[in-house]
Amino acid sequence: YIRDGEGNVMYNEDGIKLYDYGNGDNAGMERSLFTNSNALSESRLNKQESEGNAFNGTAYFDVTFLKDFKFTFNAGVTLDEARSTIYYNPYFGQFVSEEGLLQKGHQRQLEYNTQQILNYTKQIGTHNINVMAGHEYYNSVVSVLSAGKSHMLTDDNDELAGAIIDKQSAASYRTEYNNEGYFARVMYDYENKYFFSASYRRDASSRFHTDHRWGNFWSLGGAWIISREGFMAGTEKWLDNLKLKASIGSQGNDNIGDFRYTDTYSINNANGEVSTVFKDKGSENITWETNSNFNAGVEFSFRQGLVSGGIEYFLRKTTDMLLAFPVPPSKGYSSYYANVGDMRNSGIEIELNFTPIRRENLVWDINLNMTHLRNKITMLPPERRNKQVEGYYGYVSGTSFYGEGLPMYTFYMKKYAGVSEDGKSMWYMDETDGKGNPTGKRVTTTEFAKASDYLCGDPIPDLYGGFGTSFSYRGFDLSVAFTYQIGGLAYDSGYAAAMYSPA
């Protein structure tokens, strides 16, 4: 608050406490950061709220015919609407000169999904067969409307009719996304011990150009329940289940937003005439990002569930990664989406469960899971390798360097070098000779702008997971869960911004 010479909070002519906005009103005191703002007044005098409604509905029917065939039709619809209000008070802050600001918004999202599935199920002795084929279609339509006005009559009328100056910010737009796919699957097991499955999908996404819209994805899997073999006889007293499993397959990703395959423009007012202004650069050749996965592991359970869990090795190869590729601002745009290369993730997952007490009315469970992950970019096409950093070839995007042989999102920024003898912060920089050529040596500087950028590690931890415990007694239950991470780096940009010298 703004206080008088005796430390008392001061009030304005309307009887409202005066807040310190760091703009000189408080005895001439100014802030170099967050000027004309006050978190307390914003939480008390401003508001951001929304109200809405949602509807979810599903329907289906089954038709069984020829004894072993069943046709299923599934349909689902989701409707989500929200009406938002943003109010900035007319007394304090950045909108005092406009005597308050009101913004209204409305968003409506309608989704529906349909499936037509044909199943064939047959049991022949100890052989079990299931064959499934189907078609799926998904559609999503988002409609958005917004407007704003300033110069409010009173602060208790938060409708646009309560303000008089149109901010010329009224806008609305509509986006639509479609996804269609055909799929098939075969499942087989013998004597409930040996399991096999295979699947195939062909999907199309409206987020890609019509020439690159379809993608093909598949999977193979198998499992062997060893504990059901004859040579395991006699282990039933202490071994509940022992299973070996493995699978390999691929799946697609199109999560990049709409219209990335074409140039987009904004329609603007040019002195009363319609004009178009370039907005985003499109890339016609982008297509599905493909994730190929291999998993192999073992599941086990002992002593009627006293101890259970599993160990699994995974290897995921991502090809045709979809990322925003940066370009020089001189081109008129900052980036465009492209299939920029390949990446590999590999590691081990372990899950353990222990039930020390299992009674009729009391159950106590303890659980632990852990994942060790290693990530590496394995390939970038030549046009993406436009920079060499410390022996790696790739490109820079923001504070990350994407290079072959490096983990994804490797930090690329100025490296802190400690404090100088006179108490100033230092950073490393590449030494240059009189002609400006690098000498290969690193020196320090107290001028941040002169510091060089270096590879500074990555955010991927060496080990992460969770652990917890739960109790259940006569219908009452209590659980506690924890997550942990060992290793990995994080960059606190907010703290870094707040710590810079205002001089």
Residue pairs with C-beta under 8 A, 6 or more apart in sequence:
1 9
1 10
1 17
1 18
1 19
1 20
2 9
2 10
2 18
2 19
2 20
2 25
2 26
3 9
3 10
3 26
4 10
9 17
9 18
10 17
10 18
11 17
11 18
12 18
12 91
14 91
16 91
18 25
18 92
19 38
19 40
19 41
19 92
20 26
20 29
20 38
21 35
21 36
21 37
21 38
21 41
21 92
21 93
22 29
22 30
22 31
22 34
22 35
22 36
22 37
22 38
23 30
23 35
23 36
24 30
32 502
33 497
33 498
33 502
36 93
36 94
37 93
37 94
38 92
38 93
41 89
41 92
41 93
42 93
45 89
45 91
45 92
45 93
46 87
46 88
46 89
46 93
47 85
47 86
47 87
47 158
48 84
48 85
48 86
48 87
49 84
49 85
50 82
50 83
50 84
50 85
51 82
51 83
52 80
52 81
52 82
52 83
53 79
53 81
54 78
54 79
54 80
54 81
55 77
55 78
55 79
55 80
56 76
56 77
56 78
56 79
57 76
57 77
57 78
58 74
58 75
58 76
58 77
59 74
59 75
59 76
60 72
60 73
60 74
60 75
61 72
61 73
62 70
62 71
62 72
63 70
63 71
63 72
64 70
65 71
68 120
68 121
68 122
69 118
69 119
69 120
70 118
70 119
70 121
71 116
71 117
71 118
71 119
72 115
72 116
72 117
72 118
72 119
73 114
73 115
73 116
73 117
74 113
74 114
74 115
74 117
75 112
75 113
75 114
75 115
76 111
76 112
76 113
76 114
77 110
77 111
77 112
77 113
78 109
78 110
78 111
78 112
79 108
79 109
79 110
79 111
80 108
80 109
81 106
81 107
81 108
81 109
82 106
82 107
83 104
83 105
83 106
84 103
84 104
84 105
84 106
84 107
85 102
85 103
85 104
85 158
86 101
86 102
86 103
86 104
86 105
87 100
87 101
87 102
87 103
87 158
88 94
88 95
88 100
88 101
88 102
89 95
89 100
89 155
90 96
90 98
90 99
90 100
90 152
90 155
91 155
95 101
95 150
98 150
98 151
98 165
99 150
99 151
99 152
100 150
100 151
100 152
100 155
100 163
101 148
101 149
101 150
101 152
101 163
101 167
102 148
102 149
102 150
102 152
102 158
102 159
102 160
102 162
102 163
103 146
103 147
103 148
103 169
104 146
104 147
104 148
104 159
104 160
105 144
105 145
105 146
106 144
106 145
106 146
107 142
107 143
107 144
107 145
108 142
108 143
108 144
109 140
109 141
109 142
109 143
110 140
110 141
111 138
111 139
111 140
111 141
112 138
112 139
113 136
113 137
113 138
113 139
114 136
114 137
115 134
115 135
115 136
116 134
116 135
116 136
117 132
117 133
117 134
118 132
118 133
118 134
119 130
119 131
119 132
120 129
120 130
120 131
120 132
121 129
121 130
122 128
122 129
122 130
123 129
126 190
126 191
126 192
127 188
127 189
127 190
128 187
128 188
128 189
128 190
128 192
129 186
129 187
129 188
130 185
130 186
130 187
130 188
131 184
131 185
131 186
131 187
132 184
132 185
132 186
132 187
133 183
133 184
133 185
134 182
134 183
134 184
135 180
135 181
135 182
135 183
136 180
136 181
136 182
136 183
137 178
137 179
137 180
137 181
138 178
138 179
138 180
139 176
139 177
139 178
140 176
140 177
140 178
141 174
141 175
141 176
142 174
142 175
142 176
143 172
143 173
143 174
144 171
144 172
144 173
144 174
145 171
145 172
146 169
146 170
146 171
146 172
147 160
147 167
147 169
147 170
147 171
148 160
148 167
148 169
148 170
149 160
149 163
149 164
149 165
149 166
149 167
150 163
150 165
150 167
151 163
151 164
151 165
152 162
152 163
153 162
153 163
153 164
154 162
175 258
176 206
176 258
177 206
177 207
177 258
178 205
178 206
179 203
179 204
179 205
179 206
179 254
180 203
180 204
181 201
181 202
181 203
181 204
182 201
182 202
183 199
183 200
183 201
183 202
184 199
184 200
185 197
185 198
185 199
185 200
186 197
186 198
186 199
187 195
187 196
187 197
188 195
188 196
188 197
189 195
189 196
191 228
192 225
192 228
193 224
193 225
193 228
193 229
194 222
194 223
194 224
194 225
195 221
195 222
195 223
195 224
195 225
196 221
196 222
197 219
197 220
197 221
197 222
198 218
198 219
198 220
198 221
199 218
199 219
199 249
200 216
200 217
200 218
201 216
201 217
201 218
201 251
202 214
202 215
202 216
202 217
203 214
203 215
203 217
203 252
203 288
204 213
204 214
204 215
205 213
205 215
205 252
205 254
205 288
206 213
206 258
207 254
207 256
207 257
207 258
207 259
207 260
207 261
208 254
208 261
208 286
208 287
208 288
209 261
209 262
209 284
209 285
209 286
211 284
212 261
212 284
212 285
212 286
212 287
213 287
215 252
215 287
215 288
215 290
217 249
217 250
217 251
217 252
217 290
218 249
218 250
219 247
219 248
219 249
219 250
220 247
220 248
220 249
221 245
221 246
221 247
221 248
221 249
222 245
222 246
222 247
223 243
223 244
223 245
223 246
224 243
224 244
224 245
225 241
225 242
225 243
226 232
226 242
226 243
226 244
227 235
227 239
227 240
227 241
227 242
227 243
232 239
232 242
238 302
238 303
239 300
239 301
239 302
240 301
240 302
240 303
240 304
240 305
240 308
241 299
241 300
241 301
241 308
242 298
242 299
242 300
242 301
243 298
243 299
243 300
244 297
244 298
245 295
245 296
245 297
245 298
245 299
246 294
246 295
246 296
246 297
247 293
247 294
247 295
247 296
248 292
248 293
248 294
248 295
249 292
249 293
250 290
250 291
250 292
250 293
251 290
251 291
251 293
252 288
252 289
252 290
252 291
253 288
253 289
253 290
253 291
253 322
254 288
254 289
254 322
255 322
256 286
256 322
256 337
259 280
259 282
260 280
260 282
260 283
260 286
260 336
260 337
261 282
261 283
261 284
261 286
262 282
262 284
263 278
263 280
263 281
263 282
264 279
264 280
264 282
265 276
265 277
265 278
265 279
266 276
266 277
266 279
267 274
267 275
267 276
268 274
268 275
268 276
268 277
269 275
278 332
278 333
280 333
280 336
281 327
281 331
281 333
281 335
281 336
282 336
282 337
283 336
283 337
283 338
285 338
285 339
286 322
286 337
286 338
286 339
287 320
287 339
288 320
289 318
289 319
289 320
289 321
289 322
289 339
290 318
290 319
290 320
291 316
291 317
291 318
292 316
292 317
292 318
292 319
293 314
293 315
293 316
294 314
294 315
294 316
295 312
295 313
295 314
295 315
296 312
296 313
297 310
297 311
297 312
297 313
297 349
298 310
298 311
298 312
299 308
299 309
299 310
300 308
300 309
300 310
301 307
301 308
302 308
304 358
305 353
305 355
305 358
306 354
306 355
306 356
306 358
307 352
307 353
307 354
307 355
308 352
308 353
309 350
309 351
309 352
309 353
310 349
310 350
310 351
311 348
311 349
311 350
311 351
312 348
312 349
312 350
313 346
313 347
313 348
314 345
314 346
314 347
314 348
314 349
315 344
315 345
315 346
316 344
316 345
316 346
317 342
317 343
317 344
317 378
318 342
318 343
318 344
318 345
319 342
320 339
320 342
321 339
321 340
321 341
321 342
321 343
322 337
322 338
322 339
322 340
323 337
323 338
323 340
323 397
323 402
324 335
324 336
324 337
324 397
325 335
325 336
325 337
325 338
325 340
325 384
325 395
325 397
326 334
326 335
326 395
326 396
326 397
326 398
327 333
327 334
327 335
327 336
335 397
338 384
340 380
340 381
340 384
340 402
341 377
341 378
341 379
341 380
341 381
341 384
341 402
341 404
342 377
342 378
342 379
343 375
343 376
343 377
343 378
343 408
344 375
344 376
344 378
345 373
345 374
345 375
346 373
346 374
347 371
347 372
347 373
347 374
348 371
348 372
349 369
349 370
349 371
350 368
350 369
350 370
350 371
351 367
351 368
351 369
352 367
352 368
352 369
353 365
353 366
353 367
353 368
354 365
354 366
354 367
355 363
355 364
355 365
355 366
356 364
356 366
357 363
357 364
358 364
361 473
361 474
362 471
362 472
362 473
362 474
363 470
363 471
363 472
363 473
364 469
364 470
364 471
364 472
365 469
365 470
366 467
366 468
366 469
367 466
367 467
367 468
367 469
367 470
368 465
368 466
368 467
369 465
369 466
369 467
370 463
370 464
370 465
371 463
371 464
371 465
372 462
372 463
373 460
373 461
373 464
374 407
374 460
375 407
375 408
375 458
375 460
376 405
376 406
376 407
377 394
377 402
377 403
377 404
377 405
377 406
377 407
377 408
378 404
378 405
379 404
380 393
380 394
380 395
380 402
380 403
380 404
384 394
384 395
384 402
385 393
385 394
385 395
385 404
386 395
387 393
387 394
387 395
387 396
387 401
389 401
389 403
389 412
389 453
389 454
389 455
390 454
390 455
392 401
392 403
392 404
392 405
392 406
392 455
393 403
393 404
394 401
394 402
394 403
394 404
394 406
395 401
395 402
395 403
396 402
396 412
399 411
399 412
399 413
399 491
400 409
400 410
400 411
400 412
401 410
401 411
401 412
401 455
402 408
402 410
403 410
406 455
406 458
407 458
407 460
408 458
408 460
409 458
409 459
409 460
410 455
410 456
410 457
410 458
411 455
411 456
411 457
411 458
411 459
411 489
411 491
412 453
412 454
412 455
412 456
413 453
413 454
413 456
413 491
414 427
414 428
414 448
414 451
414 452
414 453
414 454
415 427
415 428
415 451
415 454
415 456
416 425
416 426
416 427
417 426
417 427
417 428
417 444
418 425
418 426
418 444
419 425
419 426
420 426
420 444
420 446
424 446
425 446
425 448
426 444
426 445
426 446
427 444
427 445
427 446
427 448
427 451
428 442
428 443
428 444
428 445
428 451
428 452
428 454
429 442
429 443
429 444
429 445
429 450
429 451
429 452
430 438
430 439
430 441
430 442
430 443
430 452
431 438
431 439
431 440
431 441
431 442
431 443
432 438
432 439
433 439
442 452
445 451
456 489
457 489
458 488
458 489
459 488
459 489
459 490
460 487
460 488
461 485
461 486
461 487
461 488
462 486
462 487
462 488
463 485
463 486
463 487
464 483
464 484
464 485
464 486
464 488
465 483
465 484
466 481
466 482
466 483
466 484
467 481
467 482
467 484
468 479
468 480
468 481
468 482
469 479
469 480
470 477
470 478
470 479
470 480
471 477
471 478
471 479
